[in-house]
Amino acid sequence: MTKEKVTLTLDSATLGALRKLVGARSLSAEVQRAVAERVAKLQHLAAVDDWLRELDAVHGPVPTETLDWAAKQVDQWAAAQSKRRKAG
């Protein structure tokens, strides 16, 4: 794989923490790994967006009532997770 040299501006505290964690290993390799993970996540999210647009085109938009129901389910789940974290 070909590589290209770039200049980045990073927050000093974040860079210092990374250098401390990486130690003698390559800082460039760690940044490359982090950027590659982020790119993969963004590509995955873009594919999900494409899939959702396709579903909307075929089946129409999700009814508001269904979205409201789903939002309540997520809120209930999040509240239960928060209680577990505080208790545990």
N, C-alpha and C positions, 0 to 999 in steps of 0.2 A: 504494500500500500504506500503510495506516495504521501509525503508529508509536506506541509506548507508552514512556514514560520509566520506568526502573527503577533501583534502587540495587544495585550489585554489590560484593562484597568479594573482592578479588584479592590474591594474594601480591605483596608490594612489589617483589621482584626481577623477577618475571614482568612486572608492569606497567611497571617501569622499562625493561626490555628492549624491550617492545612500543613504548613511547613513543619510544625511541631509533630503532627501526627504522621507525616510521611517520612520524616527523618532523612536517612541517606538515600531513600528511593527517589525515583525521578518525579519531580513536581509536574513536569509536562505529561507524563504517563497518567498521573492521577487526574489532572484536568481533562485530558483526552477521554478517560474512562467516564468521568462525570458528564461531560458534554455528550458523549455517545449515548449514555443512558437517557439523558433529557431528550435528545433527538428521537430515540426510539419511542419514548412516551408520547411526544408530540405527533409522531407518525401514526401511532395507534389511535390517539384521539381524533386525528383527521379522518382515519378510516371509519371510526364509529360515527362521526358526523356525516360522512358520505352515506353510510348504511341507513342512518336515521332519515336523511333526505330522500333516499330511495323508498323507504317505508312510507313516508308521507306522500310521495308521488303515487304510490300504488294503492294505499289504504286511506289516504286523507290524514289530516292532523289528529292528534290524540285529543279526545274530548276534554274540556275544562274540568268536568267532574272527576274524570280519571286522574288528571294531573293533581287536583286538589287532594284526592284520596291518597295518592302516592306520596305527596308532600307530608301528609299527616303520618303516614307509616314511617317515613324517614325521620321525622321529628321525634316520634315515640321511640324508635330504635336508638337515636342519638341520646335522648334523655336517659334511657336505660343504661347505655354505655357509660355515660357520665357518672351515674350513681354507682356503678360497679367500680369505676376507677377511684372514686372517693372512698368507697368502703374497703377496697383491697389494697 
